[in-house]
Amino acid sequence: MGNKELISIQKVIVHHNLDEQFIESIESFQLIEFVVKDTDKYVYVEQLPTLEKIIRLYYDLEVNMQGIDVINNMLDRMDMMRKTIQQLENKLKLYE
């Protein structure tokens, strides 16, 4: 991800009142890319919306990590399909 802004996982944990084990579960399912610097974990700021979506799914809707993983994969596929459709529509406009 290059040289982008990072935020401490500890700040996220305090702000959202999270359990450390929840963060470990996210890491074990590789749902978010964590960066380790000087034994502290950080997350890229651009991944905060994804992390907050995971938090809502887990705590508000009580979806387990396996379900969150499936939902994330489906949303990624839908996003790829949406981009492909947009590209195809743009090509089609050239021929109209």
N, C-alpha and C positions, 0 to 999 in steps of 0.2 A: 503494500500500500504506500510505500514511499515515505516521505518525510512530512507527515500530516500531524495535526494537533491530536494530542492524547488526553484522556481524562482518567483519573485514578478510579479503580474499581471500588476502593474504600469510600470515595465520595458518592458513588452510585448506590452502594449498599446503605450508607447513612441516609441519603436523600429519599430512597424508596423503601427504607426499613426492610431490607432483604436479609435472608439467611445466607451465610457463607456457603453452605452446602448447595444452595440453589445455583450460585455462581459456578461451583465445581461441576454441577450437573450440566450446565450450559456448555462448559468447557469440554466435558467428556463427550457430549454429542456434537461438538464442533459447530455449534450454532452461531457463535460469534468468535471472531479472531481476537485473541488477547495478546498483548505485548508484555513481556516481563523485563523490567529494568530495576536493577538493584533489589531484587527479591520482591518488588511490588508489581502488581498486575495493573495494566492499563488497557483501555479500549479506545479505538479511534472514534473521534467525535461524530464522524459520519455514520457510525454504526449505532449510535444512541437510539434513533427511531426503531431500529430492528430490535434492540435490547428492550426497549419499552413495550414493544408489541409482544415480545416473549413474556415479559413480566405480567402484562394484562391477561394473556392467554392462560398463564399458569395460576395466578392468584385470583383473578376475577372470574374466569370461566372454568377453572379447575381442570385444565387440559394437562395431561402428563407429558413428560419430555418426549416420549415416542410420538405422541400426537402432534406436539409442536414441531418436531422434525418433519413429519409428513406434511403438515400445513405449510411450513417454510418451503419444502421442495415443490409442492403444488403451486404456491404463489410465484416461485422463481420460474417454473415452467410457463405459467400464465403470462408472466411478464415477457418472457422470450417469445411466446406466441403473439402477444400484442405488438411487439416490435417487428416481427416477421410480417404480420398483417399490414402494419403501417408501411413497411418497405414495399410490399406487393401492391398496395393501393397507390403509392407514389409512382411505381413503374407503370401501372395501368393508366394513370393519368397522362403519362407521356404518349401513350398510344391512342388516346381518345381525341 
